[in-house]
Amino acid sequence: MTFCTHCGTQIEPNASFCSTCLCILNKTETTVSSAQKSKKKSKKGLIFALIGVCVAVLFAVILFFCLGDSADPKRATPEAAIKSYCTAIFQAEVARDANVIECCIPKTLQEKYPEETEECITKSIKHLHDYPELSKEFGKNSTVTVEMTEFEPWSSDELFDFNACLGISGLLATEGGTARFRYTVIGTKKMDTDSDRLDMVKIDGEWYPADNELLEEFLYILEDNGERE
């Protein structure tokens, strides 16, 4: 079986020209055997297979770097965590309670100690209700903007002191520091801007306020219940 070297059409063995492209054929020079064509196809198949493997590897690398850091964007950096915390404080009471808890107690601890988390929430909600509902003061749908002006990393001794308390939970902070920031609250009733500072710690890849009542209460409950790793 032979094929036209110009268009690849299968031709009769004794044909003198191609019925498709009308090219005059020279059997000894321009016809290609089926074995040769099969060899060319196998080479093309190998090339496509290699390309497929390369694309798959590239996709896997991209996926790894995109998903490798599973930190919540709201707590991926000290500035993002501070903004989430400040926004939660200025929300209406029901939303504030849920979001402040989320900002203060690492989700790993909430999942590991669900009963202690529930007890902490029950006790701490009372403390939260002692604070004024700031959304009433500024108006509904108040917006909060935060600009971190300085971040001073903790020394190894400062980090060690914090972990001495946190260690009862089975987790350790990998970084810590003092953040200074400016915040602006804009509501339908009024606007306010001020400066403040917060000690921040990185726990399980996410940032949280270090000196918050909820986390302190949670650790006290763990200690009272004898939960030690």
BELJOUR-V878268 format. One record per backbone hydrogen bond with DSSP energy under -0.5 kcal/mol. NH is the residue of the N-H (numbers start at 0). CO is the residue of the C=O. If there is no record, write none. Layout:
nh = <NH	NH>
co = <CO	CO>
This chain:
nh = <1	2	3	4	7	10	14	17	21	24	26	28	29	30	30	31	33	36	37	38	39	40	41	42	43	44	45	46	47	48	49	50	51	52	53	54	55	56	57	58	59	60	61	62	63	64	65	66	67	69	74	75	80	81	82	83	84	85	86	87	88	89	90	95	96	97	98	99	100	101	102	103	103	104	105	108	109	110	111	112	116	117	118	119	120	121	122	123	124	125	126	127	128	129	130	133	134	135	136	137	138	141	142	144	146	148	149	151	152	153	158	159	160	161	162	163	164	164	165	166	167	168	169	170	173	174	176	177	178	178	179	180	181	182	183	184	185	185	186	186	188	189	191	193	195	197	199	199	200	201	202	202	203	205	206	207	208	209	210	211	215	216	217	218	219	220	221	222	223	224	225	226	227>
co = <10	31	8	29	3	1	11	22	17	15	24	25	25	25	26	2	0	32	33	34	35	36	37	38	39	40	41	42	43	44	45	46	47	48	49	50	51	52	53	54	55	56	57	58	59	60	61	62	63	67	71	72	76	77	78	79	80	81	82	83	84	85	87	91	92	93	94	95	96	97	98	99	100	100	103	105	105	106	107	108	112	113	114	115	116	117	118	119	120	121	122	123	124	126	127	131	90	132	132	133	134	138	185	183	181	179	179	177	150	175	154	155	156	157	158	159	160	161	161	162	164	165	166	165	201	201	199	151	176	197	149	195	146	193	144	191	142	183	184	189	137	137	184	182	180	178	176	197	207	174	200	205	171	202	74	200	102	198	198	209	211	212	213	214	215	216	217	218	219	220	222	221	225>
